[in-house]
Amino acid sequence: MLITRRQGLGLLAGAAATLSLPSMSRAQQAAKTVIGVQNGLPYLNFIVAEKLGLFEKHAGELGVKSDFEITRLGGPTAITEAILSGNVQIAALGIQPLLIGWEKTLNNYKMGGISGYWKGSYTIYANDPAIKSIADIRPTDKIAVPGPTSSQAVILRRAAEKIFGPGNANKFDEQLVTLPHPDAVAALSTGNTVQVYFALSPFTEILAKAPNVHVIGKSADYNPPGLTNGVTAGLSSFVSENPVVIKAFLAALGEANAFIPANIEKTAEIYFAAEPSKLADDEKVEIIRNNANEYTTTPNGVIDTANFISKLGQLKTVPAKWQDVFFAPINEGEGS
């Protein structure tokens, strides 16, 4: 299924237009905060915080009894729609969909950032020996990404501009195929539906064992240094009416970020119970060890990304500073 950027923006605008104020009020008063994520290791800190009861623990310490629930969604478009419909209150996104959502809702629901959550990297795989780098991708090749506004799609556009020169950032846009990570892994390793995929752990390690795929690059080859690939977002109404919930969420995520590198084996047990894998136990532990320091609540690269996608015509309003896109209290700390 091909989804263009225009279609993605249309879905976002449509969701905003159909959202009713009564449904928003109910979402704000709910005793449960739903957190929307996808599959993969970038969401490890959410899984750890949920398993250890850290969200409820910190809410209790702040004097509030509140339940938290994690739900898995298929990509940035689905997650953004879930925020706007009130089905989730906090959602994990890339910087680009956050910026687009922020701009589209400036005059109504005011979607904004709550925190960062992941600063890790992607490994780019291909299943055709003729594709040795992104420069070798042909017009007939299909490229699997979670969505046209995902971090992977932004990296691909950065790569296209770097390789082919200014004006070529959208060179591969019509070749994008929207697939959740598990489906993309299956498509790349077992058939010819897609030829290229931007993998993240643990799918990176799974593909490393597949005989018919090979690495053609890393996201670090094209991303600016220090970029926070993952951020969390919500609506202004929920954030302003639930400041204690937001503080509890940030504290829980921070504690989970510290727990992971200090408890590698326990973290591996927690993660792979939530997202089962056929990898051996020692391989699971090694995956956690290799990724243990990739979690942060600090949002970096917001303005860089805004300038880049604005140049491509995907954002009309470039924020003056990154704090304009994020809510308190995270916008009172470090970031870029």
Protein Blocks (a to p, Z undefined) as FASTA:
>chain_A
ZZdfklmmmmmmmmmmmpcfklmmmmmmpcbdcddddedjklmmmmmmmmnommmmmmmm
nopacdddddddfbfklmmmmmmnopafbdcddfklmmmmmmmmmmmnopadfbdfbfcd
cddddfbfklmbfklpcfkbccddfbfkbmklmmmmmmmmmmnoghilmmmmmmpccddf
klmmmmmmmmckbmbdcdddfklmmmmmpmkbccfbdfklmpcghiafbdcdddfklmmm
mmmlmmmmmmmmmmmmmmmmmmmmlmmmmmmmmmgcfbdfklmmmmmmmmmmmgcfbdgh
klmmmmmmmmnopafbdcfbfklmpccfklmmgcZZ
